[in-house]
Amino acid sequence: MERTQEREPGGRTPAPGALRRVQSFVNTIDLEGGQDRTGDVRSLRRWLLERELIAEGDSVSEGDLRLVIQVREALRALAFANHEGVPDDEAVRKLNRLAEGLRLTLRFEGDGRARLEPMLSGVDGAVAGILGIVYASMVDGTWPRLKACRRDTCQWVFYDHSKNRSSSWCSMSICGNREKARAYRLRRKE
């Protein structure tokens, strides 16, 4: 279970259950603030250890860092596409390519439910586990509610708890207001 809880913009409620881990993973970079909690091998290893996604003895390489960043950004693109309900073809192709070497197996629980479990350890296992959560959320119907903020400079991934699934920004009080003010200024110039 995650020991570190990141705060959501505007006090927004995070994604439910295991999907919260995917949300946290994609939000390891703050595009607007320029802070990346997994931007180098050392910080990636620390982030993975804090969330118990790798074991203390597992190493993290530059190749692992590249894999994590590519998967993170492809998942962000899929979350952004959830606004329109049309998957990003390039992100899908990239995820398919990256997932080829990550092995997941089907495991049945004592209560009869099934889940996908990584067969590898280390960073590959951590990434496979995250992709397994994405798959499960697609099956249970929670995935379409995971969206990336429409504000180009933000793209923070949030969970759309709205009844009609129409949220566009990570926070109405932050990005929503900024976008509305920008649109107003553009209209005034015309």
C-alpha positions in Angstrom: 0.0 0.0 0.0 1.3 3.5 -0.8 2.8 5.2 2.2 3.1 8.6 0.4 0.0 10.5 -0.5 0.2 13.3 -3.0 -2.3 16.1 -2.8 -4.6 16.7 -5.6 -5.1 20.3 -7.0 -8.1 22.1 -5.6 -8.6 19.4 -3.0 -10.0 17.0 -5.7 -10.6 13.4 -4.6 -8.1 11.0 -6.1 -8.9 8.0 -8.2 -10.4 5.0 -6.3 -8.6 1.9 -5.3 -5.6 0.7 -7.2 -6.2 3.2 -10.0 -4.8 5.8 -7.5 -1.4 4.2 -8.0 -1.6 4.8 -11.8 -2.7 8.4 -11.2 0.2 8.9 -8.8 2.6 7.3 -11.3 1.6 9.5 -14.2 1.7 12.6 -11.9 5.3 12.0 -10.9 6.1 15.0 -13.1 4.5 18.4 -12.6 4.7 19.7 -16.2 3.8 23.2 -15.2 6.2 23.4 -12.2 8.9 21.5 -14.0 9.4 19.1 -11.0 9.9 15.4 -11.8 9.9 13.1 -8.8 11.3 10.3 -11.1 13.5 12.4 -13.3 16.8 10.5 -12.6 17.7 7.0 -11.6 18.1 7.8 -7.9 14.8 9.7 -7.6 13.0 7.0 -9.6 14.4 4.3 -7.3 13.3 6.2 -4.2 9.8 6.8 -5.6 9.4 3.1 -6.4 10.8 2.0 -3.0 8.5 4.4 -1.1 5.5 2.8 -2.8 6.8 -0.7 -2.3 6.9 -1.3 -6.1 10.4 -2.7 -6.0 12.4 -4.4 -3.3 15.3 -2.8 -1.4 17.9 -4.9 -3.4 16.5 -4.1 -6.8 18.6 -1.9 -9.0 17.3 0.9 -11.3 19.2 1.7 -14.5 19.0 4.4 -17.2 17.2 2.0 -19.4 14.6 1.5 -16.6 14.2 5.3 -16.3 13.6 5.6 -20.1 11.0 2.8 -19.9 9.2 4.5 -17.0 9.1 7.9 -18.7 7.8 6.4 -22.0 5.1 4.4 -20.2 4.1 7.4 -18.0 3.8 9.7 -21.0 1.8 7.2 -23.1 -0.6 6.7 -20.2 -0.9 10.5 -19.9 -1.9 10.6 -23.6 -4.5 7.8 -23.0 -5.9 9.8 -20.0 -6.0 12.9 -22.1 -7.9 11.0 -24.8 -10.5 10.0 -22.2 -12.1 13.5 -22.7 -13.2 12.5 -26.2 -13.4 8.8 -25.7 -11.1 8.1 -28.7 -7.8 6.4 -27.8 -4.5 8.0 -28.9 -3.2 5.6 -31.6 0.4 6.5 -31.1 0.1 6.0 -27.3 -1.5 2.6 -27.9 1.2 1.5 -30.3 3.9 2.7 -27.9 2.3 0.9 -24.9 1.9 -2.3 -26.9 5.6 -2.1 -27.9 6.8 -1.4 -24.4 4.5 -4.0 -22.8 5.9 -6.8 -25.0 8.7 -7.7 -22.6 6.7 -7.2 -19.4 5.1 -10.4 -18.3 1.8 -10.6 -16.5 0.0 -13.7 -15.3 -3.6 -14.3 -14.2 -3.9 -15.0 -10.5 -7.1 -16.1 -8.7 -7.9 -14.8 -5.2 -9.4 -16.8 -2.4 -12.7 -15.1 -3.0 -12.7 -16.3 -6.6 -11.8 -13.0 -8.2 -9.0 -12.8 -10.7 -6.2 -10.2 -11.2 -3.2 -9.7 -13.3 0.1 -10.1 -11.5 3.6 -9.3 -12.7 5.9 -12.2 -13.2 9.1 -10.1 -13.1 10.6 -8.1 -10.2 12.3 -4.8 -10.3 11.2 -1.9 -12.5 9.8 -4.3 -15.1 7.6 -5.8 -12.5 6.5 -2.4 -11.2 5.6 -1.2 -14.7 3.8 -4.4 -15.5 1.8 -4.0 -12.3 0.8 -0.5 -13.2 -0.3 -1.7 -16.7 -2.2 -4.5 -15.0 -4.1 -1.9 -13.0 -4.8 0.0 -16.2 -6.3 -3.2 -17.7 -8.4 -3.9 -14.6 -9.7 -0.3 -14.6 -10.7 -0.7 -18.2 -12.6 -3.8 -17.4 -14.3 -2.4 -14.4 -15.2 0.8 -16.2 -13.2 3.3 -14.0 -10.5 4.0 -16.7 -12.6 6.5 -18.8 -12.9 8.7 -15.7 -9.1 9.1 -15.4 -8.3 12.2 -17.4 -5.4 14.6 -18.0 -6.2 18.3 -17.5 -7.0 20.0 -20.8 -4.8 22.9 -20.0 -1.7 22.3 -22.2 0.8 23.6 -19.6 -0.7 21.4 -16.9 -2.0 18.0 -18.1 -2.2 16.8 -14.4 -4.0 13.5 -14.3 -7.2 13.6 -12.2 -10.2 11.3 -11.6 -13.5 12.7 -12.9 -16.0 12.2 -10.1 -18.6 14.4 -11.8 -22.0 12.8 -12.4 -21.9 13.5 -16.1 -18.2 12.8 -16.5 -17.6 16.3 -18.0 -14.7 17.6 -15.9 -12.0 19.2 -18.1 -9.4 20.5 -15.7 -7.6 19.2 -12.7 -9.1 22.0 -10.7 -11.7 24.5 -11.7 -10.3 27.0 -9.3 -6.8 26.8 -10.8 -6.7 25.6 -14.4 -10.4 26.2 -15.2 -10.2 29.8 -14.1 -6.9 30.4 -16.0 -8.3 28.9 -19.2 -11.5 30.9 -18.9 -9.5 34.1 -18.3 -7.3 33.3 -21.3 -10.3 32.7 -23.5 -11.9 35.9 -22.3 -8.7 37.9 -23.2 -8.6 36.3 -26.6 -12.2 37.3 -27.3 -11.5 40.8 -26.1 -8.7 41.2 -28.7 -10.9 40.2 -31.6 
